[in-house]
Amino acid sequence: MSAGLRVNSNLSGESSHKAVLYLALELGWSKWKLAFASAPAEKPRRREVEARSKSGLLSEIALAKQKLGLPADCPVVSCYEAGRDGFWIHRWLETQGVRNVIVDSSSIEVNRRARRAKSDGLDAAKLLSMLFRHAGGEKVWSVVRVPTEEEEHARQLHRELQSLGQESTRHVNRIKGLLASIGLALEVDKHFPKTLQEARQWNGQPVPEELRDRLLRDFERLQVINRQIRALNQQRNKTLRTKDSPTLRKVRQLLGLRGIGVNSAWLFVHEFFGWRNFKNRREVGSLSGLAPTPYSSGDLRHEQGISKAGNRRMRWMAVEIAWWWLHFQPGSSLSQWYKRRFAQGNSRQRRVGIVALARKLLVALWKYLQTGELPEDVVLADWKSKTRTSISSLDLSPVKRRQAS
């Protein structure tokens, strides 16, 4: 089969005997590099357009068809790497009749020599050559699953909460660092301004005015962040109590398990279980980045650790919840398995074990959401009680904050 004249039906949906224009896009902030061809052996037609110029891109596609001797109505197949521009380009291309795939950047094969030529133009040409192989049925990269616009927008709330939580931690750490420089260790809570006014530094003198003003400004910014955190938590809790959808039902289902709070249940569903269709447990482990990566060549065999190729938010939360699963579900079969295998080992073995437990727990939760099959020997909880209060990082210590997860 000539890959230049026929295209895999998964990409085009058109007659397999039609000529096809292939397009690879290398997306920059100010310019987009384009590479066109209609056959693998053909020299790529390279062009450049202004970034985000939809009319410019359509003009180049029409001109490429003309220069390459293709009919004006021939199908177009394109690709670009997943990145900052997200999914809007894919959605727009689909509305223009272009069959597009978004490629996971880390799955693209590269030359392993220490020094290799690299430029946006060369990257576009490389993508184009791999697009031909992909259209011919060869597995050359991983294709990103594109969420619907509703699914994408639903992820904004918990991602904003995570960002705000990180900002809050940075402010607290900066305040404590500045205090430590004059020999003070104060609690950063709602009474901080009054405590700061009464505090005495290492030589018995009050906190210097310039430093005190800076600390109070930092504290004001911290208060703004925590007000936003409280508001978002209240909004999320209200949504869980008053609205209904298949996604929210899954969140409530997870909240019915002791040890899983609103933060983790919401993230698990909106990042992972709510819109992805897993075929087996291996896909669950792989997409979370918790799958092992063995190295076996000749007589050399060793384990390289987890792949970390999946969703980093899921991976972080899964490991965090695995620790709390041991605390809140000590009698479950998963906790008992961990205790038999890893609890008596050293700290490294326990960390390895908790990652294995996180992977097993994710698989068990996937089965629970898919079939309703409860993990063995778990303790249930009332999900409504978990949505009655909003969590503020200013009001809770780090330990209590983790418990709220």
ROFI-541791 format. One line per 3 residues: their letters; for each residue z, y, x of N, C-alpha, C. Coordinates in steps of 0.1 Angstrom, whole numbers. Last residue first. Layout:
BEGIN
a = Z,Y,X,Z,Y,X,Z,Y,X  ...;
END
This chain:
BEGIN
saq = 527,156,-77,514,150,-76,513,137,-83  554,160,-77,547,165,-88,532,160,-88  560,151,-51,564,143,-63,557,147,-75;
rrk = 551,172,-36,544,160,-35,548,151,-47  571,191,-44,557,194,-47,548,181,-46  594,180,-33,592,181,-47,578,183,-52;
vps = 586,185,-6,589,171,-10,587,171,-26  583,213,-3,572,204,-1,574,190,-7  601,228,-32,600,224,-18,588,215,-16;
ldl = 590,252,-56,593,238,-52,592,237,-37  582,278,-62,595,273,-68,599,259,-62  558,281,-50,569,290,-46,582,285,-50;
ssi = 541,264,-62,545,261,-48,556,270,-43  547,254,-94,545,265,-86,549,262,-72  534,237,-122,540,236,-109,537,248,-100;
str = 544,237,-156,535,240,-146,541,240,-132  553,212,-180,557,222,-170,546,225,-161  542,192,-195,550,203,-202,554,214,-193;
tks = 529,170,-187,521,182,-189,529,194,-195  544,148,-186,540,153,-173,532,166,-174  549,141,-212,560,147,-205,556,153,-191;
kwd = 525,128,-218,528,141,-224,539,148,-217  526,102,-207,517,113,-201,521,127,-206  552,83,-200,547,91,-211,539,102,-205;
alv = 544,52,-182,551,65,-183,545,72,-195  550,18,-169,542,28,-176,551,41,-178  549,-1,-140,558,6,-150,550,17,-156;
vde = 531,-31,-133,533,-17,-131,543,-12,-142  523,-58,-129,537,-55,-128,539,-40,-126  489,-53,-119,500,-62,-122,514,-56,-119;
ple = 471,-28,-136,475,-34,-124,488,-42,-126  456,-35,-168,466,-28,-161,468,-35,-147  424,-31,-180,433,-41,-173,443,-34,-164;
gtq = 405,-15,-190,418,-14,-196,428,-24,-190  381,-14,-178,383,-25,-187,396,-25,-194  379,11,-164,367,4,-169,370,-6,-180;
lyk = 405,18,-157,397,27,-165,385,20,-171  411,-6,-142,420,-1,-153,412,8,-163  393,-5,-122,393,-16,-131,400,-13,-144;
wla = 402,18,-109,388,17,-114,387,6,-125  427,10,-101,426,21,-110,412,21,-117  420,-10,-82,428,-14,-94,427,-3,-105;
vll = 407,6,-63,399,-5,-70,407,-9,-83  428,22,-55,417,28,-61,408,18,-69  445,2,-43,449,10,-55,438,16,-62;
kra = 430,-6,-21,433,-15,-32,437,-8,-45  431,19,-7,418,13,-11,420,3,-22  458,21,-2,451,32,-10,438,26,-15;
lav = 463,-1,13,469,-1,0,462,10,-8  450,6,37,445,-6,29,451,-6,15  466,28,43,451,30,40,446,18,32;
igv = 489,15,48,489,24,37,475,28,33  483,0,71,486,-6,58,485,3,46  482,20,90,470,12,87,471,5,74;
rrq = 508,28,89,498,38,85,485,30,82  521,5,98,524,10,85,513,20,80  511,4,124,508,-7,115,510,-3,100;
rsn = 523,26,135,509,26,134,505,15,124  551,20,133,545,31,125,530,31,124  553,-16,131,556,-3,137,549,8,129;
gqa = 563,-37,103,556,-34,115,560,-20,120  573,-43,78,582,-46,90,575,-43,103  553,-36,60,566,-29,60,574,-31,72;
frr = 530,-52,59,530,-41,69,544,-34,70  530,-75,42,521,-74,53,524,-64,63  551,-72,23,549,-85,30,541,-83,43;
kyw = 546,-46,14,559,-49,20,558,-62,28  521,-49,2,522,-40,13,535,-43,21  527,-66,-19,517,-70,-9,519,-62,4;
qsl = 544,-50,-34,549,-62,-28,540,-67,-17  526,-31,-43,537,-27,-34,543,-39,-27  509,-47,-59,504,-40,-47,515,-36,-38;
ssg = 527,-56,-79,521,-66,-69,515,-59,-57  556,-35,-83,542,-39,-86,537,-49,-75  581,-25,-77,580,-39,-82,566,-44,-85;
pqf = 578,1,-70,582,-8,-60,581,-23,-64  565,27,-79,562,13,-84,566,2,-74  575,48,-65,576,48,-80,573,35,-86;
hlw = 570,42,-38,583,48,-42,585,46,-57  545,32,-36,555,24,-30,569,29,-36  532,55,-46,531,42,-54,542,33,-49;
wwa = 534,73,-26,542,75,-37,542,62,-47  514,63,-8,528,64,-4,538,65,-16  492,65,-25,496,52,-20,511,52,-16;
iev = 489,92,-28,494,85,-39,498,71,-35  478,98,-2,491,104,-6,497,96,-18  454,83,-3,465,79,7,478,85,3;
amw = 441,97,-24,444,83,-25,455,78,-15  439,123,-13,448,121,-25,451,106,-26  421,119,8,434,125,10,443,121,-1;
rmr = 399,108,-7,405,100,4,419,106,7  392,129,-24,396,116,-29,404,108,-19  384,148,-5,395,151,-14,400,138,-20;
rng = 362,135,8,374,137,15,386,141,6  342,110,-2,348,122,-7,361,124,0  330,93,28,330,95,13,336,109,10;
aks = 333,85,53,320,90,49,319,94,35  353,72,67,355,86,64,342,92,59  355,45,75,343,52,77,344,67,76;
igq = 384,33,94,377,36,81,365,45,84  380,14,124,387,22,115,379,25,102  366,-3,140,365,11,144,373,20,134;
ehr = 374,-35,153,374,-26,141,374,-12,145  353,-56,174,365,-48,171,363,-39,159  337,-77,196,341,-75,182,354,-67,181;
ldg = 314,-90,217,323,-78,215,325,-76,200  295,-109,221,309,-113,222,319,-102,219  272,-93,201,274,-104,211,288,-109,210;
ssy = 289,-70,183,276,-72,191,279,-82,202  304,-54,158,302,-67,163,288,-68,170  327,-34,143,317,-34,153,315,-48,159;
ptp = 334,-24,109,335,-34,120,324,-31,130  349,-2,91,336,-2,99,337,-11,111  362,-3,57,363,-5,72,349,-5,78;
alg = 364,25,34,358,12,38,359,10,53  371,49,25,382,41,30,377,27,34  353,66,13,354,67,28,365,58,33;
sls = 348,64,-13,360,71,-10,362,73,5  325,49,-12,324,63,-16,337,71,-13  336,24,-5,326,31,4,326,46,0;
gve = 353,16,-25,358,18,-12,349,26,-3  334,14,-46,345,23,-47,351,26,-34  316,-5,-36,311,8,-38,323,18,-40;
rrn = 333,-27,-37,328,-22,-24,323,-8,-25  337,-33,-64,348,-27,-56,344,-21,-43  307,-23,-82,317,-33,-77,327,-25,-68;
kfn = 294,-3,-94,290,-16,-97,300,-26,-93  302,28,-109,304,19,-98,301,5,-102  291,58,-117,290,44,-122,291,35,-110;
rwg = 308,89,-121,301,79,-113,302,65,-118  324,105,-136,309,107,-138,301,97,-128  351,99,-134,346,105,-146,331,105,-148;
ffe = 360,90,-109,358,80,-119,351,86,-132  356,115,-91,353,101,-88,350,93,-101  365,140,-97,358,138,-85,352,124,-84;
hvf = 378,137,-122,367,147,-121,359,146,-108  397,116,-116,387,115,-127,375,124,-125  412,124,-95,406,111,-95,395,110,-105;
lwa = 422,149,-104,412,148,-92,405,135,-92  439,142,-125,428,151,-127,417,150,-116  457,125,-111,449,120,-122,437,129,-125;
snv = 469,144,-93,461,132,-88,452,126,-99  480,163,-110,471,167,-99,462,155,-95  497,149,-127,485,156,-133,475,159,-122;
gig = 506,117,-111,508,129,-118,495,136,-122  517,85,-109,505,93,-109,507,105,-117  541,73,-113,537,75,-99,524,83,-98;
rlg = 533,53,-141,543,60,-133,539,61,-119  505,59,-161,511,51,-151,521,59,-143  494,77,-178,503,67,-184,509,58,-174;
llq = 476,91,-163,489,97,-164,499,87,-171  453,75,-169,459,74,-155,474,80,-156  448,84,-195,450,70,-192,457,68,-179;
rvk = 443,111,-192,456,107,-199,459,92,-196  418,108,-179,430,115,-172,443,111,-178  403,96,-199,406,89,-186,418,95,-179;
rlt = 403,117,-217,409,105,-221,412,96,-209  388,136,-203,402,138,-205,409,126,-209  362,122,-205,369,125,-192,384,128,-193;
psd = 357,122,-233,358,109,-225,365,111,-212  379,146,-248,366,142,-243,368,129,-235  399,172,-263,396,157,-262,381,155,-257;
ktr = 427,194,-261,413,191,-261,411,176,-260  455,197,-258,448,202,-270,434,198,-271  466,187,-234,473,185,-246,465,188,-259;
ltk = 448,194,-214,451,180,-216,458,178,-229  448,222,-217,436,215,-219,439,200,-222  474,227,-208,470,230,-222,457,223,-226;
nrq = 472,220,-182,481,213,-190,477,215,-205  454,240,-173,450,225,-172,459,217,-181  468,263,-177,455,261,-183,451,247,-184;
qnl = 490,259,-160,492,260,-175,479,258,-182  477,259,-136,484,247,-140,486,247,-155  467,285,-135,458,274,-135,464,261,-140;
ari = 492,299,-134,482,301,-145,472,290,-146  503,290,-110,510,288,-123,500,289,-134  483,301,-92,486,286,-93,493,283,-106;
qrn = 486,328,-96,474,322,-100,475,306,-101  512,331,-86,510,334,-101,496,328,-105  507,325,-60,515,315,-68,514,318,-83;
ivq = 492,347,-52,487,333,-51,494,324,-60  511,367,-55,499,367,-62,493,353,-63  531,359,-36,534,359,-51,521,359,-59;
lre = 517,363,-12,521,349,-16,525,349,-31  515,390,-12,502,382,-13,506,368,-18  542,396,-9,535,400,-21,522,392,-23;
fdr = 547,385,17,553,379,5,547,383,-8  532,403,32,528,389,32,534,382,19  547,425,27,533,425,23,528,411,22;
llr = 571,417,39,571,420,25,557,420,19  563,415,66,568,403,59,568,405,44  557,442,71,547,432,72,551,420,64;
drl = 582,454,68,572,458,59,560,448,60  596,441,89,600,439,76,589,443,66  583,451,112,582,437,109,586,434,94;
eep = 590,478,109,576,475,109,574,460,106  619,477,110,612,482,98,597,478,98  636,447,122,628,460,125,620,464,113;
vpq = 664,435,106,650,433,109,643,446,111  695,448,121,686,445,110,672,442,115  712,431,149,706,443,143,697,439,131;
gnw = 722,409,162,730,415,151,724,427,145  703,398,178,713,407,185,722,414,174  688,382,161,696,375,172,706,385,178;
qra = 690,399,129,683,391,140,693,387,151  702,396,97,704,402,110,698,393,120  695,402,62,694,394,74,696,402,86;
eql = 692,418,40,706,416,45,706,408,58  665,418,35,672,431,37,686,429,43  660,392,31,654,398,43,661,411,46;
tkp = 671,388,6,677,381,18,672,387,31  655,404,-10,669,407,-8,675,400,4  630,390,-6,631,404,-3,646,408,-1;
fhk = 636,362,-16,633,366,-2,635,380,2  641,351,-40,651,360,-35,648,365,-21  621,333,-43,620,345,-51,630,355,-47;
dve = 617,321,-9,618,319,-23,618,333,-31  618,310,20,609,319,14,608,315,-1  648,311,38,641,304,28,631,314,21;
lal = 648,319,73,651,322,59,643,314,50  658,321,104,652,310,96,656,312,81  654,341,133,658,339,119,651,327,113;
gis = 646,351,158,658,342,157,662,340,143  623,364,159,635,372,161,647,364,158  604,344,155,602,352,167,614,362,169;
all = 609,334,130,614,327,141,613,335,154  595,353,114,610,353,114,616,345,126  569,345,119,574,358,123,589,359,123;
gki = 570,319,109,567,321,123,572,334,128  574,324,82,585,317,89,583,318,104  550,337,76,563,344,74,574,337,82;
rnv = 532,316,81,531,328,89,545,336,88  539,297,62,541,293,77,540,306,85  533,311,39,547,307,41,549,304,56;
hrt = 505,313,42,514,325,41,528,322,44  497,286,42,494,295,54,503,307,54  505,278,17,511,272,28,509,281,41;
seq = 487,293,2,501,295,0,509,290,12  462,282,9,465,296,13,480,299,12  466,257,-1,464,258,13,467,273,17;
gls = 466,263,-29,478,257,-22,477,258,-7  441,274,-32,452,282,-34,465,276,-27  426,250,-29,424,261,-20,436,271,-20;
qle = 435,235,-50,437,230,-36,436,242,-27  427,251,-72,441,248,-70,444,243,-55  399,248,-68,405,261,-66,420,260,-64;
rhl = 397,221,-75,393,226,-61,399,239,-58  404,221,-101,413,214,-91,410,218,-77  383,237,-112,397,240,-114,406,234,-103;
qra = 357,227,-106,362,240,-100,377,242,-101  348,205,-119,355,203,-106,361,216,-101  333,213,-141,347,207,-143,355,205,-131;
hee = 309,219,-130,318,230,-134,332,225,-136  298,193,-128,300,201,-116,310,213,-119  296,185,-154,305,177,-145,308,185,-133;
eet = 278,204,-164,291,204,-169,301,196,-160  255,198,-149,261,211,-147,276,211,-152  258,164,-136,253,174,-146,260,187,-143;
pvr = 254,155,-101,262,156,-113,255,165,-123  234,134,-82,235,148,-87,243,148,-100  240,115,-54,240,114,-69,243,128,-74;
vvs = 220,114,-26,232,120,-32,230,119,-47  210,87,-7,206,97,-17,218,101,-25  209,78,26,216,77,14,213,89,5;
wvk = 179,64,42,190,74,41,198,71,28  161,44,42,162,51,55,174,61,54  149,17,30,161,24,29,164,31,42;
egg = 115,18,17,124,15,28,137,23,27  97,25,-3,107,15,-6,117,12,5  80,46,2,75,32,3,85,21,1;
ahr = 97,67,0,88,65,-11,82,51,-10  108,65,26,117,63,14,108,60,2  87,71,42,92,58,43,101,55,31;
flm = 83,98,34,72,88,32,78,74,32  107,108,43,104,108,28,93,98,25  105,107,70,114,98,64,112,97,49;
sll = 86,128,74,83,114,78,92,104,71  102,149,64,89,146,57,85,131,61  123,151,82,126,147,68,113,143,61;
kaa = 107,159,104,114,146,105,118,142,90  99,184,96,89,174,99,95,160,99  124,197,94,116,195,82,105,185,84;
dlg = 132,196,121,140,189,111,132,187,99  113,213,133,113,198,137,121,190,126  121,237,121,108,231,119,107,217,122;
dsk = 147,240,131,145,238,116,131,233,113  152,219,160,149,232,153,147,229,139  157,201,189,161,203,175,158,218,171;
arr = 154,176,214,149,189,208,153,190,193  182,163,230,171,161,221,166,175,216  202,147,253,195,160,250,183,157,241;
arr = 212,121,251,221,132,252,215,146,249  197,101,225,197,106,238,206,119,239  195,91,199,208,91,205,208,96,220;
nve = 179,106,172,177,101,186,190,102,193  191,98,139,187,107,150,186,100,163  189,93,104,189,87,117,185,98,127;
iss = 212,105,80,198,107,86,199,102,100  236,106,69,229,93,69,216,93,75  246,131,68,252,122,78,245,109,79;
sdv = 233,143,46,229,147,60,234,137,70  219,128,19,232,129,26,229,131,41  195,145,1,198,135,11,211,138,17;
ivn = 180,145,-31,189,152,-21,195,142,-12  147,145,-42,159,138,-39,167,146,-29  125,154,-70,133,157,-58,144,147,-55;
rvg = 95,159,-84,105,149,-83,112,150,-69  87,188,-102,88,182,-89,98,171,-89  86,201,-126,78,189,-125,78,182,-112;
qte = 103,222,-127,89,225,-124,80,213,-122  127,211,-132,121,218,-143,107,222,-140  132,201,-106,129,192,-117,123,198,-129;
lwr = 137,225,-92,125,217,-89,121,207,-100  162,231,-104,150,240,-107,137,233,-104  178,211,-95,176,212,-109,164,221,-112;
hiw = 176,216,-67,172,203,-73,169,204,-88  188,241,-66,174,239,-62,168,226,-68  214,235,-74,206,244,-82,191,242,-79;
fgd = 232,221,-58,223,213,-66,213,222,-74  239,235,-26,243,227,-37,231,221,-45  237,251,-4,230,255,-16,232,246,-28;
rga = 252,237,16,258,249,10,250,253,-3  240,204,11,247,214,19,252,225,10  217,177,16,228,183,8,236,193,17;
eyc = 183,183,25,196,178,28,207,185,20  155,175,3,162,184,12,176,178,14  122,167,-9,136,163,-5,142,174,3;
svv = 97,158,-33,103,166,-23,117,161,-19  65,153,-46,78,147,-43,84,154,-32  43,161,-72,49,165,-60,62,158,-58;
pcd = 11,150,-87,26,150,-86,31,155,-72  -17,171,-93,-11,159,-87,4,161,-86  -31,192,-104,-21,185,-113,-15,173,-106;
apl = -50,199,-86,-39,209,-89,-28,203,-97  -58,174,-61,-59,180,-75,-47,189,-78  -61,182,-26,-55,174,-37,-57,181,-51;
glk = -68,192,-1,-78,186,-10,-72,178,-21  -51,207,13,-51,193,16,-61,185,7  -54,233,2,-57,230,16,-59,215,19;
qka = -44,228,-24,-57,233,-22,-62,230,-8  -17,221,-20,-26,212,-27,-41,215,-25  -8,244,-7,-9,231,0,-18,221,-7;
lai = -9,263,-28,-18,264,-17,-19,252,-8  12,252,-44,-2,253,-49,-12,255,-38  33,255,-26,30,242,-31,15,242,-37;
esl = 33,283,-23,30,274,-11,27,260,-15  41,291,-49,28,295,-43,24,287,-31  66,281,-51,56,276,-59,42,279,-54;
lgs = 79,296,-31,78,282,-29,67,276,-38  77,322,-42,71,319,-29,69,304,-27  92,319,-65,78,322,-66,71,319,-53;
ksr = 118,315,-54,111,304,-62,96,307,-63  134,321,-27,122,327,-33,115,316,-41  155,312,-12,158,314,-26,146,321,-34;
aev = 143,326,18,153,318,11,154,322,-3  108,330,21,121,337,20,130,327,13  91,304,39,92,313,28,106,319,28;
err = 67,288,59,80,294,58,80,304,47  51,257,68,51,270,63,65,275,62  30,232,80,43,238,81,41,253,76;
rpk = 17,202,73,14,216,71,27,223,71  16,174,96,23,182,85,18,197,85  -11,153,99,-3,163,106,3,172,95;
eap = -9,121,85,-15,134,85,-5,144,92  1,96,83,-6,99,95,-11,113,96  11,96,56,20,95,68,14,99,81;
asa = -2,121,34,-3,108,40,5,107,52  1,147,27,-2,137,16,-4,123,21  26,172,34,16,162,38,13,153,26;
fal = 45,200,45,37,193,35,28,183,41  75,216,50,66,207,57,59,199,46  92,247,54,85,237,45,76,229,53;
kwk = 122,265,57,111,259,64,105,248,55  134,295,45,133,281,42,120,276,49  157,321,56,143,315,56,144,300,52;
swg = 184,327,54,174,338,52,160,332,51  197,303,56,203,313,47,192,324,45  176,273,51,184,283,59,189,294,50;
lel = 166,241,46,172,253,39,180,261,48  137,225,47,149,228,56,154,241,52  120,202,27,126,216,28,138,216,38;
aly = 90,185,23,104,185,29,108,199,31  68,170,1,73,182,6,87,180,11  37,155,-7,51,153,-2,55,166,4;
lva = 15,149,-33,19,158,-23,34,157,-20  -5,121,-41,8,127,-42,10,137,-30  -30,106,-62,-26,113,-49,-13,120,-51;
khs = -23,77,-82,-26,91,-80,-22,96,-66  -15,51,-86,-28,53,-79,-32,68,-77  8,49,-101,9,46,-87,-4,48,-79;
seg = 14,75,-124,6,64,-120,6,62,-105  49,87,-121,35,88,-124,27,75,-121  74,86,-112,72,83,-127,58,85,-131;
sln = 83,92,-86,73,101,-93,73,98,-108  104,76,-77,103,90,-73,94,98,-82  101,51,-87,114,57,-88,114,72,-85;
snv = 76,44,-79,77,48,-93,91,54,-95  64,55,-48,73,47,-55,76,52,-69  30,65,-47,44,68,-45,52,58,-53;
rlg = -1,66,-28,7,61,-39,22,63,-36  -11,78,-6,-19,79,-19,-11,74,-31  7,74,14,2,87,12,-5,89,-1;
asm = 12,47,16,23,56,11,18,70,8  -9,22,6,-9,35,13,2,44,8  0,-12,8,0,0,0,0,12,9;
END
